[in-house]
Amino acid sequence: MVAEIEEYNGNPVISLKRDENDNYPFRFGLRKAQLILDNIDEIKKFVKEKTK
């Protein structure tokens, strides 16, 4: 996975790519990053329950 820090409208965002050629990265800013960190255990639980 490739992670890059970028700017969008003057604000920092992180861009997560599956590989260098990923045309549709997952991008989010600080508020969403904090929300993810605050709920990481629930996210892990969700992935574990929903993947086979």
ROSE-4610 file (N, C-alpha, C; in Angstrom, 1 decimal, always signed):
// ROSE-4610
residu = [M/M/M/V/V/V/A/A/A/E/E/E/I/I/I/E/E/E/E/E/E/Y/Y/Y/N/N/N/G/G/G/N/N/N/P/P/P/V/V/V/I/I/I/S/S/S/L/L/L/K/K/K/R/R/R/D/D/D/E/E/E/N/N/N/D/D/D/N/N/N/Y/Y/Y/P/P/P/F/F/F/R/R/R/F/F/F/G/G/G/L/L/L/R/R/R/K/K/K/A/A/A/Q/Q/Q/L/L/L/I/I/I/L/L/L/D/D/D/N/N/N/I/I/I/D/D/D/E/E/E/I/I/I/K/K/K/K/K/K/F/F/F/V/V/V/K/K/K/E/E/E/K/K/K/T/T/T/K/K/K]
num = [1/1/1/2/2/2/3/3/3/4/4/4/5/5/5/6/6/6/7/7/7/8/8/8/9/9/9/10/10/10/11/11/11/12/12/12/13/13/13/14/14/14/15/15/15/16/16/16/17/17/17/18/18/18/19/19/19/20/20/20/21/21/21/22/22/22/23/23/23/24/24/24/25/25/25/26/26/26/27/27/27/28/28/28/29/29/29/30/30/30/31/31/31/32/32/32/33/33/33/34/34/34/35/35/35/36/36/36/37/37/37/38/38/38/39/39/39/40/40/40/41/41/41/42/42/42/43/43/43/44/44/44/45/45/45/46/46/46/47/47/47/48/48/48/49/49/49/50/50/50/51/51/51/52/52/52]
x = [+0.9/+0.0/+0.9/+0.4/+1.2/+0.3/+1.0/+0.3/+1.1/+0.4/+1.0/+0.2/+0.9/+0.3/+0.2/-0.9/-1.2/-1.9/-2.3/-3.1/-4.3/-5.4/-6.6/-7.2/-7.3/-7.8/-7.1/-5.8/-4.9/-5.0/-5.6/-5.7/-5.0/-4.4/-3.7/-4.7/-4.4/-5.1/-4.2/-4.6/-3.8/-4.5/-3.7/-4.2/-3.6/-4.5/-4.1/-4.4/-3.3/-3.5/-3.1/-3.7/-3.4/-2.0/-1.6/-0.3/-0.1/+1.1/+1.4/+0.5/-0.2/-1.0/-2.5/-2.9/-4.2/-4.8/-5.8/-6.4/-7.5/-7.9/-9.0/-8.6/-7.7/-7.2/-8.3/-8.1/-9.0/-8.3/-9.0/-8.5/-9.4/-8.7/-9.4/-8.5/-9.2/-8.5/-8.3/-7.9/-7.7/-8.9/-10.1/-11.3/-11.7/-11.7/-12.0/-11.0/-9.7/-8.6/-8.8/-9.2/-9.4/-10.6/-11.6/-12.8/-12.5/-11.6/-11.2/-10.4/-9.5/-8.7/-9.5/-10.5/-11.4/-12.2/-12.4/-13.3/-12.6/-11.3/-10.5/-11.0/-11.3/-11.7/-13.0/-14.0/-15.2/-15.0/-14.1/-13.7/-13.1/-12.2/-11.6/-12.7/-13.6/-14.7/-15.5/-15.9/-16.7/-16.0/-14.7/-14.0/-13.9/-13.7/-13.6/-14.9/-16.0/-17.3/-17.8/-17.4/-18.0/-17.1/-15.9/-15.1/-15.1/-15.0/-15.0/-13.7]
y = [-1.2/+0.0/+1.2/+2.3/+3.5/+4.6/+5.3/+6.4/+7.7/+8.8/+10.0/+11.2/+12.1/+13.3/+14.4/+14.9/+15.9/+17.1/+18.1/+19.2/+19.3/+19.7/+20.0/+21.3/+22.3/+23.6/+24.1/+23.9/+24.4/+23.5/+22.4/+21.5/+20.2/+19.6/+18.4/+17.2/+16.3/+15.1/+13.9/+12.7/+11.5/+10.8/+10.2/+9.5/+8.1/+7.1/+5.7/+5.0/+4.4/+3.6/+2.2/+1.3/-0.1/-0.4/+0.4/+0.4/+1.7/+1.8/+3.1/+3.4/+2.4/+2.6/+2.7/+2.8/+2.9/+4.3/+4.3/+5.5/+6.0/+5.3/+5.7/+5.6/+6.4/+6.3/+6.7/+6.3/+6.7/+7.9/+9.0/+10.3/+10.8/+11.3/+11.9/+12.9/+13.8/+14.8/+14.5/+15.5/+15.3/+14.9/+15.6/+15.2/+13.8/+13.3/+11.9/+11.0/+11.4/+10.6/+10.4/+11.5/+11.4/+10.5/+10.6/+9.8/+8.3/+8.0/+6.6/+6.1/+6.9/+6.5/+6.3/+7.1/+7.0/+5.8/+5.2/+4.1/+2.9/+2.8/+1.7/+0.4/+0.2/-1.1/-1.6/-0.6/-0.9/-1.3/-0.6/-0.9/-2.2/-2.6/-3.9/-5.0/-4.8/-5.7/-5.9/-4.8/-4.8/-5.7/-5.4/-6.1/-7.6/-7.9/-9.3/-10.1/-9.4/-10.0/-10.1/-9.2/-9.2/-9.9/-10.3/-11.0/-12.4/-13.2/-14.7/-15.3]
z = [+0.0/+0.0/+0.0/-0.7/-0.8/+0.0/+0.8/+1.5/+1.2/+0.8/+0.5/+1.2/+1.7/+2.3/+1.2/+1.0/+0.0/+0.6/-0.2/+0.2/-0.7/-0.1/-0.9/-0.3/-1.1/-0.7/+0.5/+0.5/+1.6/+2.9/+2.9/+4.0/+3.8/+4.8/+4.6/+4.4/+3.5/+3.4/+3.2/+3.6/+3.3/+2.2/+1.3/+0.2/+0.3/+0.4/+0.5/-0.9/-1.4/-2.7/-2.5/-3.2/-3.2/-3.7/-4.7/-5.4/-6.1/-6.7/-7.4/-8.6/-9.1/-10.3/-10.0/-8.7/-8.2/-8.7/-9.5/-10.0/-9.1/-8.1/-7.2/-5.8/-5.3/-3.9/-2.9/-1.7/-0.6/+0.1/+0.0/+0.6/+1.7/+2.7/+3.8/+4.6/+5.3/+6.0/+7.5/+8.3/+9.7/+10.5/+10.2/+11.0/+10.8/+9.6/+9.3/+9.8/+9.8/+10.3/+11.8/+12.5/+13.9/+14.3/+13.4/+13.6/+13.4/+12.4/+12.2/+13.4/+13.9/+15.1/+16.3/+16.5/+17.7/+17.6/+16.4/+16.2/+15.6/+15.8/+15.1/+15.6/+16.8/+17.3/+16.7/+16.5/+15.8/+14.3/+13.7/+12.3/+12.2/+13.1/+13.1/+13.3/+14.2/+14.5/+13.2/+12.6/+11.4/+10.3/+10.0/+9.0/+9.3/+10.6/+11.0/+10.8/+11.2/+11.1/+9.7/+8.8/+7.4/+6.4/+6.7/+5.8/+6.1/+5.0/+5.2/+4.9]
